[in-house]
């Protein structure tokens, strides 16, 4: 129970500042997600490492927006969803070209 409270505190503290990458329990997330557990753990660890390396370069407002959104998602402990939000938030808007 103490560990869950500590993890919740770390997540909220990271979310409030927008500066720290949250710490999720990958094994627990993959058990809840079902399916190929070993693949999930391997893939999620890879996503976490990618996020860890890039975290400081992501704009603070983007991190804050994605962390707030993640808390309301069906899987608030998903590095995959966090990464997807960050990628979609930092992509430039599409350039529409008209054929005329």
JONOR-V345994 format. One record per pair of residues at least 24 apart in sequence whose C-alpha atoms are under 6 Angstrom apart, sorted by the first residue. I is the first residue (numbers start at 1). GAP is how many residues later the second one is. D is the distance in Angstrom with one decimal. If there is no record, write none. Layout:
# JONOR-V345994
I;GAP;D, I;GAP;D
This chain:
# JONOR-V345994
15;52;5.9, 18;42;5.7, 18;45;5.7, 18;46;4.9, 24;53;5.7
